[in-house]
Amino acid sequence: MALEHHTLYSSPLVTVADVHCTEGCGPGRHEEHCPVASIALVRSGTFVRRDRLGKHVVDATRVVFFDPQDPYMVDHPFPGGDRCTSLSFTPATLREAQRSRRGEPERVFDRSTLSGSPEMHLLHRELLLTTQLGDGVMVEETALALLVIGRAVAEPALERMSGLIGKGEADHSAALTTEA
């Protein structure tokens, strides 16, 4: 697979990367796996991910979860490949944010894809902007918000964590008001 990976931001907490797959049209040729747990937010293109949970059509309306324990294959039904923003978190960050509830502590995510919400799409665009501006604090806050929201939607038991995002945003807004 022809994969271009360009790091947009990296810290001890999270790595944000632009990932561009230029694979031609057709079925996946080999099994793949991600070395670290990550979330991909698709910006363009369409692909089909095949994994232990089935086949999943993925485009800009979906969020994709990659667990290092789960191999997968990618098919491209149309030419042109795809382009994604990848968020890779440190194991310590994932342990704190994820708190596995399924009895499978080695697995980080319990699903392959998720329908993106308007809030997630806006946060994705904010994340890309903050990487361009070089605002590390906002990159990390936005990346963590995407992680928490993705988990809250994916696992209703974790929805209470989404309240932390609103509190963090209120604290950040208050700090900006105080500074102004």
Secondary structure, DSSP 4 states (H G I P E B T S, - for coil): --EEEEEEEE-SSEEEEEEEE-PPSB---S-B--SS-EEEEEEEE-EEEEETTEEEEESTTEEEEE-TT--BEEEBSSTT-EEEEEEEE-HHHHHHHH---SS-TT-S-S-SEEEPPHHHHHHHHHHHHHHHHT-HHHHHHHHHHHHHHHHHHH-GGGGGGHHHHHHHHHHHHHHHHHH-
